[in-house]
Amino acid sequence: MALNEPSFYILAALAQQPLHGYGILTQASQLRPTDQYGQRPMKISTVYAALERLAAEGLIEIDSEQIHQGRLRRYYRLTRAGNLALQEQTRRYAALTQAGQRRLAL
């Protein structure tokens, strides 16, 4: 299963521990390389839409829910399928990088 870029970074952010939405946004933004303007952050709307999609696909699931400052904070974790998808996509990106590097060396 090929993952789009935001989904890849979200799964990578969740690889070590469950996180809530803002924590996922923060971690995923730190993992992303900077763009041409030196910016990394993803939009919060992108993250929440991806979380819904990834949960529907069975790649993440709700770990717990807590009330924080009067608001519900939902924590997500990777499922086994999510872990496997992240591993597969990481191998794919590594192979793409190696192929590009070989071509550039010609």
C-alpha positions in Angstrom: 0.0 0.0 0.0 1.5 3.3 -1.0 1.0 6.1 1.5 0.8 9.8 0.6 3.4 12.1 2.2 1.2 13.3 5.1 0.1 9.8 6.0 3.7 8.6 6.0 4.8 11.3 8.4 1.7 10.7 10.6 2.5 6.9 10.9 6.2 7.7 11.5 5.2 10.1 14.3 3.1 7.4 15.9 5.9 4.7 15.6 7.2 5.2 19.1 4.2 6.1 21.2 0.6 7.1 21.1 0.0 10.8 20.5 -3.0 13.1 20.4 -3.8 15.2 17.3 -1.7 18.2 18.2 1.2 16.0 19.2 1.0 14.1 15.9 1.0 17.5 14.0 4.1 18.6 16.0 6.0 15.3 15.5 5.1 14.9 11.8 6.1 18.5 11.1 9.5 17.9 12.7 10.0 14.9 10.6 9.2 16.6 7.3 12.1 18.3 5.4 11.8 22.0 5.0 10.3 23.3 1.8 11.6 26.0 -0.5 10.4 28.6 1.9 12.0 26.9 5.0 8.7 25.8 6.3 7.8 22.3 7.6 4.4 22.4 9.3 1.4 20.5 8.0 -2.0 22.0 8.3 -4.1 20.8 11.2 -7.0 20.1 8.8 -4.7 17.8 6.7 -3.7 15.9 9.9 -7.3 15.3 11.1 -8.5 14.3 7.7 -5.6 11.8 7.4 -6.3 10.5 10.9 -9.9 9.7 9.9 -8.8 8.0 6.7 -5.9 6.0 8.4 -8.3 4.8 11.1 -10.9 3.8 8.5 -8.1 1.8 6.7 -7.2 0.1 10.0 -3.7 1.6 10.1 -4.2 3.5 13.4 -6.7 3.2 16.2 -7.7 5.1 19.3 -5.5 4.3 22.2 -7.3 6.4 24.8 -9.3 9.6 25.4 -8.8 12.2 28.1 -10.4 15.5 29.0 -7.8 18.3 28.9 -8.8 21.8 29.8 -12.5 20.9 29.1 -11.8 19.4 25.7 -11.6 15.8 24.6 -8.1 14.8 23.7 -8.0 11.6 21.6 -4.7 9.6 21.5 -4.0 7.4 18.5 -1.6 4.5 18.1 -0.3 2.4 15.2 -2.0 -0.9 14.5 0.0 -3.9 13.4 -1.2 -3.1 9.8 0.0 0.5 10.3 3.4 -0.7 11.4 3.7 -2.9 8.4 2.6 -0.2 6.0 5.2 2.2 7.5 7.9 -0.4 7.1 6.9 -1.1 3.5 6.8 2.5 2.6 10.1 3.2 4.3 11.7 0.4 2.2 10.0 1.8 -1.0 11.4 5.3 -0.3 14.9 3.9 0.3 14.8 2.0 -3.0 13.6 5.1 -4.8 16.4 7.2 -3.2 19.0 4.6 -4.2 17.7 4.5 -7.8 17.8 8.3 -8.0 21.3 8.5 -6.6 22.5 5.9 -9.1 21.1 7.8 -12.0 22.5 11.1 -10.8 26.0 9.5 -10.5 25.9 8.6 -14.3 
